[in-house]
Amino acid sequence: MSIRFRLIIMNFLEFFVWGAWLISLGGYLIGVLKFSGGQVGAIYGTMGLASLFMPALMGIVADRWVNAERVLGVLHLIGAALLLWASTIDSVDQYPLFYLIMLFNSMAFMPTIAMNNTVSYSILQKNGLEVVKDFPPIRVWGTVGFIVAMWMIDFLDLTKSAAQLYVSAGSGIVLGIYAFTMPACPPSSGGQQKTWVQALGLDAFVLFKQQKMLVFFIFSLLLGAALQITNAFGGAFLDDFKQSYPDSFGVKHPNLLLSISQISETLFILTIPFFLQKFGIKRVMLISMIAWVFRFGLFGIGNPGDGLHWLVLSMIIYGMAFDFFNISGSLFVEKEADSSIRASAQGLFMIMTNGIGAYLGGSISGWVVDYFSTVNTVTKEIQRDWPSIWFSFAGYALVLSIFFPLLFRYKHEQKPSEHEGELLH
């Protein structure tokens, strides 16, 4: 078996584990276990909390003491055990325990995303392959794995069942064992090892002395708050149409509809080099913010029946909203940071977006959902004003899109430098 194929399997499973529950769990928690919006938001916010420190800590472990492929395997086995435990929670009264389980699961899973890349890079280099050239075609299978997992959960009718956690845990066990069979990626024996400050990205705070970078990181944090909102509440939103549109495609197959977002993401990645060279990071980030306005706004006017086309359009726009911020922002940090702190700068970008931003987004979005929810005095069912919920999120993104171009001062040179050209190609 070729090394490329082995890495494809590893990347496929890495994101299959995540895709089996990330999009559908919110609908299960709200629709079946009757968790509140705030509780669901807090659970999704655990990924932000874990991203603040766990990837860096596990990176230090792999850099200094334990083979990276072994760290990857152990983390997935721990995560799988925690998901099996989480599947036993069957009532809203057990929310505190469920929250703790998912917090520990996030602490186990979130570092594996970076660890998966570390193992892939190390193995490619040891086999004389070029990381920049050979890794992207391998990594795209991770997104394929995410989509396949979503489709599997949908076709097996598990979107409203704890069995989705069994599927994720089972694939996590397979990946955990498989990781131990990968070529050894031992701790670095030579070169300068990262300090704790460097690994946590703290030495990159020197970038805050530059006004443009300070503004950029602040807006990265604020925009990062939008990343998990539709992941957390998209399924619950579609499930609330089961009375008005019981036979619609979106209600019967919510994961299939929502997976269009991930398909769009893979396509828009390919357009980033053109947009960055043509328009520069300021306009690309602005395009992302406007795309988030439409992403949420179209949810507000759409429905799984006669408004299905608006939801499909929102899914397509998601690729632009996510990639033009997440990927382009990372490239901008790579270009602007001094070579001595580039790795730390990327860590800081991760902390701002997927750490602090994602945590705040999960918490605040849950409060918004609860604010626009009422209890029917007759049926005791919770009724949610989804248009107001989505328009609130759209308004938030609109405010960011108004202030960002006014505060972010950056002059784009259309002709890329040699280094930028290497990044974009």
TORKOL-4160 file (C-alpha; in steps of 0.2 Angstrom, whole numbers, padded with zeros to 4 digits, m for minus):
425
<pt num="1" X="0000" Y="0000" Z="0000"/>
<pt num="2" X="0007" Y="0017" Z="m0005"/>
<pt num="3" X="0011" Y="0030" Z="0008"/>
<pt num="4" X="0000" Y="0042" Z="m0001"/>
<pt num="5" X="m0015" Y="0030" Z="0001"/>
<pt num="6" X="m0011" Y="0026" Z="0019"/>
<pt num="7" X="m0012" Y="0045" Z="0023"/>
<pt num="8" X="m0028" Y="0047" Z="0013"/>
<pt num="9" X="m0036" Y="0034" Z="0024"/>
<pt num="10" X="m0029" Y="0043" Z="0040"/>
<pt num="11" X="m0036" Y="0060" Z="0034"/>
<pt num="12" X="m0052" Y="0052" Z="0028"/>
<pt num="13" X="m0055" Y="0045" Z="0045"/>
<pt num="14" X="m0049" Y="0060" Z="0055"/>
<pt num="15" X="m0064" Y="0071" Z="0048"/>
<pt num="16" X="m0076" Y="0056" Z="0047"/>
<pt num="17" X="m0075" Y="0055" Z="0066"/>
<pt num="18" X="m0080" Y="0074" Z="0067"/>
<pt num="19" X="m0093" Y="0074" Z="0053"/>
<pt num="20" X="m0103" Y="0059" Z="0061"/>
<pt num="21" X="m0110" Y="0071" Z="0074"/>
<pt num="22" X="m0104" Y="0089" Z="0072"/>
<pt num="23" X="m0119" Y="0095" Z="0061"/>
<pt num="24" X="m0133" Y="0083" Z="0068"/>
<pt num="25" X="m0129" Y="0083" Z="0087"/>
<pt num="26" X="m0137" Y="0100" Z="0090"/>
<pt num="27" X="m0154" Y="0094" Z="0082"/>
<pt num="28" X="m0153" Y="0078" Z="0093"/>
<pt num="29" X="m0150" Y="0088" Z="0109"/>
<pt num="30" X="m0164" Y="0101" Z="0106"/>
<pt num="31" X="m0177" Y="0089" Z="0098"/>
<pt num="32" X="m0174" Y="0073" Z="0108"/>
<pt num="33" X="m0166" Y="0077" Z="0124"/>
<pt num="34" X="m0174" Y="0094" Z="0125"/>
<pt num="35" X="m0159" Y="0104" Z="0129"/>
<pt num="36" X="m0160" Y="0123" Z="0128"/>
<pt num="37" X="m0152" Y="0134" Z="0115"/>
<pt num="38" X="m0140" Y="0140" Z="0128"/>
<pt num="39" X="m0135" Y="0123" Z="0133"/>
<pt num="40" X="m0132" Y="0117" Z="0116"/>
<pt num="41" X="m0122" Y="0133" Z="0112"/>
<pt num="42" X="m0111" Y="0130" Z="0128"/>
<pt num="43" X="m0108" Y="0112" Z="0122"/>
<pt num="44" X="m0102" Y="0117" Z="0105"/>
<pt num="45" X="m0092" Y="0131" Z="0114"/>
<pt num="46" X="m0081" Y="0117" Z="0122"/>
<pt num="47" X="m0072" Y="0116" Z="0106"/>
<pt num="48" X="m0067" Y="0134" Z="0107"/>
<pt num="49" X="m0061" Y="0131" Z="0125"/>
<pt num="50" X="m0051" Y="0116" Z="0120"/>
<pt num="51" X="m0043" Y="0125" Z="0106"/>
<pt num="52" X="m0036" Y="0138" Z="0117"/>
<pt num="53" X="m0023" Y="0127" Z="0124"/>
<pt num="54" X="m0024" Y="0108" Z="0120"/>
<pt num="55" X="m0017" Y="0109" Z="0102"/>
<pt num="56" X="m0002" Y="0118" Z="0109"/>
<pt num="57" X="0000" Y="0106" Z="0124"/>
<pt num="58" X="m0001" Y="0091" Z="0113"/>
<pt num="59" X="0011" Y="0098" Z="0101"/>
<pt num="60" X="0024" Y="0100" Z="0115"/>
<pt num="61" X="0021" Y="0082" Z="0120"/>
<pt num="62" X="0024" Y="0077" Z="0102"/>
<pt num="63" X="0039" Y="0088" Z="0100"/>
<pt num="64" X="0048" Y="0083" Z="0116"/>
<pt num="65" X="0043" Y="0066" Z="0122"/>
<pt num="66" X="0031" Y="0055" Z="0112"/>
<pt num="67" X="0029" Y="0050" Z="0094"/>
<pt num="68" X="0016" Y="0061" Z="0085"/>
<pt num="69" X="0007" Y="0046" Z="0078"/>
<pt num="70" X="0005" Y="0038" Z="0095"/>
<pt num="71" X="m0001" Y="0054" Z="0102"/>
<pt num="72" X="m0014" Y="0055" Z="0088"/>
<pt num="73" X="m0019" Y="0037" Z="0091"/>
<pt num="74" X="m0021" Y="0039" Z="0110"/>
<pt num="75" X="m0031" Y="0055" Z="0108"/>
<pt num="76" X="m0043" Y="0046" Z="0096"/>
<pt num="77" X="m0046" Y="0031" Z="0108"/>
<pt num="78" X="m0049" Y="0043" Z="0123"/>
<pt num="79" X="m0061" Y="0053" Z="0112"/>
<pt num="80" X="m0070" Y="0037" Z="0107"/>
<pt num="81" X="m0073" Y="0031" Z="0124"/>
<pt num="82" X="m0080" Y="0048" Z="0129"/>
<pt num="83" X="m0092" Y="0048" Z="0115"/>
<pt num="84" X="m0098" Y="0031" Z="0120"/>
<pt num="85" X="m0101" Y="0038" Z="0137"/>
<pt num="86" X="m0110" Y="0053" Z="0131"/>
<pt num="87" X="m0122" Y="0042" Z="0121"/>
<pt num="88" X="m0129" Y="0035" Z="0138"/>
<pt num="89" X="m0135" Y="0052" Z="0142"/>
<pt num="90" X="m0154" Y="0052" Z="0140"/>
<pt num="91" X="m0162" Y="0067" Z="0148"/>
<pt num="92" X="m0160" Y="0085" Z="0150"/>
<pt num="93" X="m0157" Y="0083" Z="0169"/>
<pt num="94" X="m0140" Y="0075" Z="0165"/>
<pt num="95" X="m0134" Y="0091" Z="0155"/>
<pt num="96" X="m0120" Y="0095" Z="0168"/>
<pt num="97" X="m0113" Y="0078" Z="0165"/>
<pt num="98" X="m0115" Y="0078" Z="0146"/>
<pt num="99" X="m0106" Y="0095" Z="0146"/>
<pt num="100" X="m0091" Y="0089" Z="0155"/>
<pt num="101" X="m0090" Y="0073" Z="0144"/>
<pt num="102" X="m0091" Y="0084" Z="0128"/>
<pt num="103" X="m0078" Y="0096" Z="0136"/>
<pt num="104" X="m0066" Y="0082" Z="0138"/>
<pt num="105" X="m0070" Y="0075" Z="0121"/>
<pt num="106" X="m0066" Y="0092" Z="0114"/>
<pt num="107" X="m0049" Y="0092" Z="0123"/>
<pt num="108" X="m0045" Y="0075" Z="0116"/>
<pt num="109" X="m0052" Y="0078" Z="0098"/>
<pt num="110" X="m0047" Y="0096" Z="0094"/>
<pt num="111" X="m0028" Y="0093" Z="0095"/>
<pt num="112" X="m0029" Y="0079" Z="0083"/>
<pt num="113" X="m0033" Y="0091" Z="0069"/>
<pt num="114" X="m0016" Y="0098" Z="0070"/>
<pt num="115" X="m0008" Y="0082" Z="0075"/>
<pt num="116" X="m0015" Y="0074" Z="0059"/>
<pt num="117" X="m0006" Y="0087" Z="0049"/>
<pt num="118" X="0010" Y="0085" Z="0059"/>
<pt num="119" X="0010" Y="0066" Z="0056"/>
<pt num="120" X="0006" Y="0069" Z="0037"/>
<pt num="121" X="0020" Y="0082" Z="0035"/>
<pt num="122" X="0033" Y="0071" Z="0044"/>
<pt num="123" X="0029" Y="0055" Z="0034"/>
<pt num="124" X="0029" Y="0064" Z="0017"/>
<pt num="125" X="0045" Y="0072" Z="0021"/>
<pt num="126" X="0053" Y="0056" Z="0026"/>
<pt num="127" X="0047" Y="0048" Z="0010"/>
<pt num="128" X="0055" Y="0062" Z="m0001"/>
<pt num="129" X="0039" Y="0070" Z="m0006"/>
<pt num="130" X="0034" Y="0089" Z="m0006"/>
<pt num="131" X="0022" Y="0094" Z="0007"/>
<pt num="132" X="0016" Y="0109" Z="m0002"/>
<pt num="133" X="0013" Y="0099" Z="m0018"/>
<pt num="134" X="0008" Y="0082" Z="m0011"/>
<pt num="135" X="m0002" Y="0086" Z="0005"/>
<pt num="136" X="m0017" Y="0096" Z="m0002"/>
<pt num="137" X="m0023" Y="0081" Z="m0013"/>
<pt num="138" X="m0022" Y="0070" Z="0002"/>
<pt num="139" X="m0031" Y="0083" Z="0014"/>
<pt num="140" X="m0046" Y="0085" Z="0003"/>
<pt num="141" X="m0050" Y="0067" Z="0007"/>
<pt num="142" X="m0053" Y="0073" Z="0025"/>
<pt num="143" X="m0067" Y="0084" Z="0018"/>
<pt num="144" X="m0074" Y="0070" Z="0008"/>
<pt num="145" X="m0074" Y="0059" Z="0025"/>
<pt num="146" X="m0083" Y="0073" Z="0034"/>
<pt num="147" X="m0097" Y="0073" Z="0020"/>
<pt num="148" X="m0098" Y="0054" Z="0019"/>
<pt num="149" X="m0100" Y="0053" Z="0038"/>
<pt num="150" X="m0115" Y="0066" Z="0036"/>
<pt num="151" X="m0123" Y="0056" Z="0022"/>
<pt num="152" X="m0121" Y="0040" Z="0032"/>
<pt num="153" X="m0129" Y="0047" Z="0047"/>
<pt num="154" X="m0143" Y="0054" Z="0036"/>
<pt num="155" X="m0147" Y="0039" Z="0026"/>
<pt num="156" X="m0146" Y="0028" Z="0042"/>
<pt num="157" X="m0159" Y="0040" Z="0049"/>
<pt num="158" X="m0148" Y="0043" Z="0064"/>
<pt num="159" X="m0149" Y="0062" Z="0065"/>
<pt num="160" X="m0161" Y="0062" Z="0080"/>
<pt num="161" X="m0152" Y="0047" Z="0088"/>
<pt num="162" X="m0138" Y="0044" Z="0100"/>
<pt num="163" X="m0132" Y="0031" Z="0088"/>
<pt num="164" X="m0123" Y="0045" Z="0078"/>
<pt num="165" X="m0111" Y="0045" Z="0093"/>
<pt num="166" X="m0108" Y="0026" Z="0091"/>
<pt num="167" X="m0103" Y="0029" Z="0073"/>
<pt num="168" X="m0091" Y="0042" Z="0078"/>
<pt num="169" X="m0084" Y="0032" Z="0092"/>
<pt num="170" X="m0082" Y="0017" Z="0081"/>
<pt num="171" X="m0072" Y="0026" Z="0068"/>
<pt num="172" X="m0062" Y="0034" Z="0081"/>
<pt num="173" X="m0057" Y="0017" Z="0088"/>
<pt num="174" X="m0052" Y="0012" Z="0070"/>
<pt num="175" X="m0042" Y="0027" Z="0068"/>
<pt num="176" X="m0034" Y="0026" Z="0085"/>
<pt num="177" X="m0028" Y="0009" Z="0081"/>
<pt num="178" X="m0023" Y="0013" Z="0063"/>
<pt num="179" X="m0013" Y="0028" Z="0069"/>
<pt num="180" X="m0001" Y="0016" Z="0078"/>
<pt num="181" X="0003" Y="0007" Z="0062"/>
<pt num="182" X="0009" Y="0023" Z="0053"/>
<pt num="183" X="0027" Y="0026" Z="0051"/>
<pt num="184" X="0036" Y="0032" Z="0066"/>
<pt num="185" X="0036" Y="0051" Z="0069"/>
<pt num="186" X="0048" Y="0053" Z="0084"/>
<pt num="187" X="0051" Y="0069" Z="0094"/>
<pt num="188" X="0063" Y="0081" Z="0086"/>
<pt num="189" X="0081" Y="0077" Z="0092"/>
<pt num="190" X="0089" Y="0092" Z="0084"/>
<pt num="191" X="0085" Y="0110" Z="0080"/>
<pt num="192" X="0078" Y="0122" Z="0092"/>
<pt num="193" X="0063" Y="0116" Z="0102"/>
<pt num="194" X="0048" Y="0127" Z="0105"/>
<pt num="195" X="0046" Y="0135" Z="0122"/>
<pt num="196" X="0029" Y="0135" Z="0131"/>
<pt num="197" X="0027" Y="0153" Z="0126"/>
<pt num="198" X="0031" Y="0150" Z="0108"/>
<pt num="199" X="0020" Y="0134" Z="0107"/>
<pt num="200" X="0005" Y="0144" Z="0114"/>
<pt num="201" X="0008" Y="0158" Z="0102"/>
<pt num="202" X="0011" Y="0171" Z="0115"/>
<pt num="203" X="0027" Y="0178" Z="0108"/>
<pt num="204" X="0016" Y="0183" Z="0093"/>
<pt num="205" X="0008" Y="0196" Z="0103"/>
<pt num="206" X="0021" Y="0208" Z="0097"/>
<pt num="207" X="0011" Y="0209" Z="0081"/>
<pt num="208" X="m0002" Y="0219" Z="0091"/>
<pt num="209" X="0010" Y="0234" Z="0091"/>
<pt num="210" X="0005" Y="0236" Z="0073"/>
<pt num="211" X="m0012" Y="0244" Z="0071"/>
<pt num="212" X="m0017" Y="0234" Z="0056"/>
<pt num="213" X="m0013" Y="0217" Z="0064"/>
<pt num="214" X="m0021" Y="0222" Z="0080"/>
<pt num="215" X="m0037" Y="0227" Z="0070"/>
<pt num="216" X="m0035" Y="0211" Z="0060"/>
<pt num="217" X="m0034" Y="0199" Z="0075"/>
<pt num="218" X="m0049" Y="0208" Z="0084"/>
<pt num="219" X="m0060" Y="0206" Z="0069"/>
<pt num="220" X="m0053" Y="0188" Z="0067"/>
<pt num="221" X="m0060" Y="0185" Z="0085"/>
<pt num="222" X="m0077" Y="0193" Z="0081"/>
<pt num="223" X="m0079" Y="0184" Z="0065"/>
<pt num="224" X="m0073" Y="0167" Z="0073"/>
<pt num="225" X="m0089" Y="0168" Z="0083"/>
<pt num="226" X="m0099" Y="0164" Z="0068"/>
<pt num="227" X="m0090" Y="0148" Z="0063"/>
<pt num="228" X="m0100" Y="0135" Z="0073"/>
<pt num="229" X="m0117" Y="0144" Z="0074"/>
<pt num="230" X="m0125" Y="0135" Z="0059"/>
<pt num="231" X="m0116" Y="0119" Z="0064"/>
<pt num="232" X="m0124" Y="0120" Z="0081"/>
<pt num="233" X="m0142" Y="0125" Z="0076"/>
<pt num="234" X="m0144" Y="0120" Z="0058"/>
<pt num="235" X="m0151" Y="0103" Z="0062"/>
<pt num="236" X="m0163" Y="0110" Z="0075"/>
<pt num="237" X="m0169" Y="0123" Z="0063"/>
<pt num="238" X="m0174" Y="0111" Z="0050"/>
<pt num="239" X="m0182" Y="0099" Z="0062"/>
<pt num="240" X="m0194" Y="0112" Z="0068"/>
<pt num="241" X="m0202" Y="0111" Z="0051"/>
<pt num="242" X="m0207" Y="0093" Z="0053"/>
<pt num="243" X="m0225" Y="0099" Z="0056"/>
<pt num="244" X="m0227" Y="0111" Z="0042"/>
<pt num="245" X="m0216" Y="0102" Z="0029"/>
<pt num="246" X="m0216" Y="0084" Z="0035"/>
<pt num="247" X="m0212" Y="0077" Z="0018"/>
<pt num="248" X="m0199" Y="0090" Z="0012"/>
<pt num="249" X="m0181" Y="0085" Z="0007"/>
<pt num="250" X="m0174" Y="0096" Z="0021"/>
<pt num="251" X="m0184" Y="0089" Z="0035"/>
<pt num="252" X="m0181" Y="0071" Z="0029"/>
<pt num="253" X="m0163" Y="0073" Z="0025"/>
<pt num="254" X="m0156" Y="0087" Z="0035"/>
<pt num="255" X="m0138" Y="0081" Z="0034"/>
<pt num="256" X="m0138" Y="0080" Z="0015"/>
<pt num="257" X="m0145" Y="0098" Z="0013"/>
<pt num="258" X="m0132" Y="0104" Z="0026"/>
<pt num="259" X="m0118" Y="0095" Z="0018"/>
<pt num="260" X="m0119" Y="0106" Z="0003"/>
<pt num="261" X="m0110" Y="0118" Z="0014"/>
<pt num="262" X="m0095" Y="0107" Z="0015"/>
<pt num="263" X="m0095" Y="0103" Z="m0004"/>
<pt num="264" X="m0095" Y="0122" Z="m0007"/>
<pt num="265" X="m0080" Y="0124" Z="0005"/>
<pt num="266" X="m0069" Y="0112" Z="m0006"/>
<pt num="267" X="m0073" Y="0122" Z="m0021"/>
<pt num="268" X="m0071" Y="0139" Z="m0015"/>
<pt num="269" X="m0053" Y="0135" Z="m0008"/>
<pt num="270" X="m0048" Y="0134" Z="m0026"/>
<pt num="271" X="m0053" Y="0152" Z="m0029"/>
<pt num="272" X="m0043" Y="0159" Z="m0015"/>
<pt num="273" X="m0027" Y="0162" Z="m0025"/>
<pt num="274" X="m0036" Y="0172" Z="m0038"/>
<pt num="275" X="m0046" Y="0183" Z="m0026"/>
<pt num="276" X="m0031" Y="0187" Z="m0015"/>
<pt num="277" X="m0020" Y="0192" Z="m0029"/>
<pt num="278" X="m0034" Y="0202" Z="m0038"/>
<pt num="279" X="m0042" Y="0210" Z="m0023"/>
<pt num="280" X="m0030" Y="0208" Z="m0007"/>
<pt num="281" X="m0034" Y="0203" Z="0010"/>
<pt num="282" X="m0045" Y="0218" Z="0015"/>
<pt num="283" X="m0057" Y="0215" Z="0001"/>
<pt num="284" X="m0057" Y="0196" Z="0003"/>
<pt num="285" X="m0061" Y="0197" Z="0022"/>
<pt num="286" X="m0075" Y="0210" Z="0018"/>
<pt num="287" X="m0082" Y="0198" Z="0005"/>
<pt num="288" X="m0082" Y="0184" Z="0019"/>
<pt num="289" X="m0091" Y="0196" Z="0031"/>
<pt num="290" X="m0104" Y="0200" Z="0018"/>
<pt num="291" X="m0106" Y="0181" Z="0013"/>
<pt num="292" X="m0109" Y="0178" Z="0032"/>
<pt num="293" X="m0123" Y="0191" Z="0031"/>
<pt num="294" X="m0131" Y="0181" Z="0017"/>
<pt num="295" X="m0127" Y="0164" Z="0025"/>
<pt num="296" X="m0138" Y="0169" Z="0040"/>
<pt num="297" X="m0150" Y="0180" Z="0031"/>
<pt num="298" X="m0155" Y="0167" Z="0018"/>
<pt num="299" X="m0158" Y="0155" Z="0033"/>
<pt num="300" X="m0170" Y="0168" Z="0039"/>
<pt num="301" X="m0181" Y="0169" Z="0024"/>
<pt num="302" X="m0179" Y="0151" Z="0018"/>
<pt num="303" X="m0188" Y="0135" Z="0023"/>
<pt num="304" X="m0188" Y="0116" Z="0017"/>
<pt num="305" X="m0203" Y="0119" Z="0007"/>
<pt num="306" X="m0206" Y="0133" Z="m0006"/>
<pt num="307" X="m0191" Y="0142" Z="0001"/>
<pt num="308" X="m0179" Y="0127" Z="m0001"/>
<pt num="309" X="m0169" Y="0137" Z="m0015"/>
<pt num="310" X="m0164" Y="0150" Z="m0002"/>
<pt num="311" X="m0157" Y="0137" Z="0010"/>
<pt num="312" X="m0147" Y="0129" Z="m0005"/>
<pt num="313" X="m0140" Y="0146" Z="m0009"/>
<pt num="314" X="m0135" Y="0149" Z="0009"/>
<pt num="315" X="m0126" Y="0132" Z="0009"/>
<pt num="316" X="m0117" Y="0137" Z="m0007"/>
<pt num="317" X="m0112" Y="0154" Z="0000"/>
<pt num="318" X="m0105" Y="0146" Z="0016"/>
<pt num="319" X="m0089" Y="0140" Z="0006"/>
<pt num="320" X="m0085" Y="0158" Z="0002"/>
<pt num="321" X="m0090" Y="0164" Z="0020"/>
<pt num="322" X="m0078" Y="0151" Z="0028"/>
<pt num="323" X="m0064" Y="0149" Z="0016"/>
<pt num="324" X="m0061" Y="0168" Z="0013"/>
<pt num="325" X="m0060" Y="0171" Z="0031"/>
<pt num="326" X="m0051" Y="0155" Z="0038"/>
<pt num="327" X="m0039" Y="0151" Z="0024"/>
<pt num="328" X="m0036" Y="0168" Z="0018"/>
<pt num="329" X="m0033" Y="0175" Z="0035"/>
<pt num="330" X="m0020" Y="0161" Z="0039"/>
<pt num="331" X="m0011" Y="0166" Z="0023"/>
<pt num="332" X="m0011" Y="0184" Z="0027"/>
<pt num="333" X="m0004" Y="0180" Z="0044"/>
<pt num="334" X="0010" Y="0170" Z="0036"/>
<pt num="335" X="0014" Y="0184" Z="0025"/>
<pt num="336" X="0014" Y="0198" Z="0037"/>
<pt num="337" X="0023" Y="0189" Z="0052"/>
<pt num="338" X="0042" Y="0189" Z="0054"/>
<pt num="339" X="0049" Y="0172" Z="0050"/>
<pt num="340" X="0055" Y="0170" Z="0068"/>
<pt num="341" X="0037" Y="0170" Z="0075"/>
<pt num="342" X="0027" Y="0163" Z="0060"/>
<pt num="343" X="0022" Y="0147" Z="0069"/>
<pt num="344" X="0017" Y="0157" Z="0084"/>
<pt num="345" X="0007" Y="0169" Z="0074"/>
<pt num="346" X="m0003" Y="0155" Z="0066"/>
<pt num="347" X="m0006" Y="0148" Z="0084"/>
<pt num="348" X="m0012" Y="0166" Z="0089"/>
<pt num="349" X="m0024" Y="0166" Z="0074"/>
<pt num="350" X="m0030" Y="0149" Z="0079"/>
<pt num="351" X="m0033" Y="0155" Z="0097"/>
<pt num="352" X="m0042" Y="0170" Z="0091"/>
<pt num="353" X="m0054" Y="0162" Z="0079"/>
<pt num="354" X="m0056" Y="0144" Z="0084"/>
<pt num="355" X="m0053" Y="0147" Z="0102"/>
<pt num="356" X="m0060" Y="0163" Z="0110"/>
<pt num="357" X="m0071" Y="0167" Z="0095"/>
<pt num="358" X="m0079" Y="0150" Z="0094"/>
<pt num="359" X="m0082" Y="0149" Z="0112"/>
<pt num="360" X="m0090" Y="0166" Z="0113"/>
<pt num="361" X="m0100" Y="0162" Z="0097"/>
<pt num="362" X="m0106" Y="0146" Z="0105"/>
<pt num="363" X="m0111" Y="0154" Z="0121"/>
<pt num="364" X="m0119" Y="0170" Z="0114"/>
<pt num="365" X="m0128" Y="0161" Z="0100"/>
<pt num="366" X="m0136" Y="0150" Z="0112"/>
<pt num="367" X="m0143" Y="0165" Z="0122"/>
<pt num="368" X="m0150" Y="0172" Z="0106"/>
<pt num="369" X="m0159" Y="0156" Z="0102"/>
<pt num="370" X="m0166" Y="0155" Z="0120"/>
<pt num="371" X="m0171" Y="0174" Z="0119"/>
<pt num="372" X="m0182" Y="0171" Z="0104"/>
<pt num="373" X="m0190" Y="0155" Z="0111"/>
<pt num="374" X="m0206" Y="0153" Z="0119"/>
<pt num="375" X="m0216" Y="0139" Z="0128"/>
<pt num="376" X="m0233" Y="0135" Z="0121"/>
<pt num="377" X="m0244" Y="0135" Z="0137"/>
<pt num="378" X="m0256" Y="0121" Z="0129"/>
<pt num="379" X="m0244" Y="0109" Z="0122"/>
<pt num="380" X="m0228" Y="0114" Z="0132"/>
<pt num="381" X="m0218" Y="0113" Z="0116"/>
<pt num="382" X="m0204" Y="0126" Z="0114"/>
<pt num="383" X="m0208" Y="0137" Z="0099"/>
<pt num="384" X="m0193" Y="0146" Z="0091"/>
<pt num="385" X="m0194" Y="0162" Z="0080"/>
<pt num="386" X="m0180" Y="0156" Z="0068"/>
<pt num="387" X="m0182" Y="0171" Z="0056"/>
<pt num="388" X="m0178" Y="0183" Z="0071"/>
<pt num="389" X="m0164" Y="0172" Z="0077"/>
<pt num="390" X="m0155" Y="0171" Z="0060"/>
<pt num="391" X="m0158" Y="0189" Z="0056"/>
<pt num="392" X="m0150" Y="0193" Z="0072"/>
<pt num="393" X="m0134" Y="0184" Z="0067"/>
<pt num="394" X="m0135" Y="0192" Z="0050"/>
<pt num="395" X="m0136" Y="0209" Z="0058"/>
<pt num="396" X="m0120" Y="0205" Z="0068"/>
<pt num="397" X="m0111" Y="0200" Z="0053"/>
<pt num="398" X="m0117" Y="0216" Z="0044"/>
<pt num="399" X="m0110" Y="0227" Z="0058"/>
<pt num="400" X="m0093" Y="0219" Z="0056"/>
<pt num="401" X="m0094" Y="0222" Z="0037"/>
<pt num="402" X="m0097" Y="0240" Z="0040"/>
<pt num="403" X="m0083" Y="0244" Z="0053"/>
<pt num="404" X="m0070" Y="0232" Z="0046"/>
<pt num="405" X="m0065" Y="0242" Z="0030"/>
<pt num="406" X="m0066" Y="0258" Z="0041"/>
<pt num="407" X="m0054" Y="0252" Z="0054"/>
<pt num="408" X="m0042" Y="0240" Z="0044"/>
<pt num="409" X="m0029" Y="0250" Z="0035"/>
<pt num="410" X="m0020" Y="0240" Z="0023"/>
<pt num="411" X="m0014" Y="0244" Z="0005"/>
<pt num="412" X="m0015" Y="0229" Z="m0007"/>
<pt num="413" X="m0001" Y="0227" Z="m0020"/>
<pt num="414" X="m0009" Y="0217" Z="m0034"/>
<pt num="415" X="0008" Y="0210" Z="m0040"/>
<pt num="416" X="0012" Y="0197" Z="m0027"/>
<pt num="417" X="0030" Y="0196" Z="m0019"/>
<pt num="418" X="0040" Y="0181" Z="m0022"/>
<pt num="419" X="0036" Y="0174" Z="m0005"/>
<pt num="420" X="0017" Y="0177" Z="m0007"/>
<pt num="421" X="0017" Y="0169" Z="m0025"/>
<pt num="422" X="0024" Y="0153" Z="m0017"/>
<pt num="423" X="0010" Y="0154" Z="m0004"/>
<pt num="424" X="m0003" Y="0156" Z="m0017"/>
<pt num="425" X="0003" Y="0144" Z="m0029"/>
